């Protein structure tokens, strides 16, 4: 399973997510989120880069990722001992901030609880 997720992540890192159908984009989110929780830093890093690329495709995908727990999983990566994993987590969070619900949380001052 992890090998398949890693292979998918490596494809998504270099591929324009707009070339995928919308349902394929949605289907790729959960396996990438699973990689963020893996104990191996390489899998975390690649999953996060792939997720970052996917998050650039649409507002609906960002919303789905947020509902699936992407914010907290990316935030957890900020505490990794690996600096590259930290950077990848922060980059994904930056893409998540383009979602309206995240902007609203920050505007209302509710983001500190997340």
Buried (B, 14 or more C-beta within 10 A) or exposed (E): EEEEBBEBBEEBBEEEBEEBEEEEBBEBBBBBBBBBEBEEBBBBBBBBBBBBBBBEBBEEBBBBBBEBBBBEBBBBBEEBEEEBBBBBBBBBBEBBBEBEEBEEBEEEEEBEEE
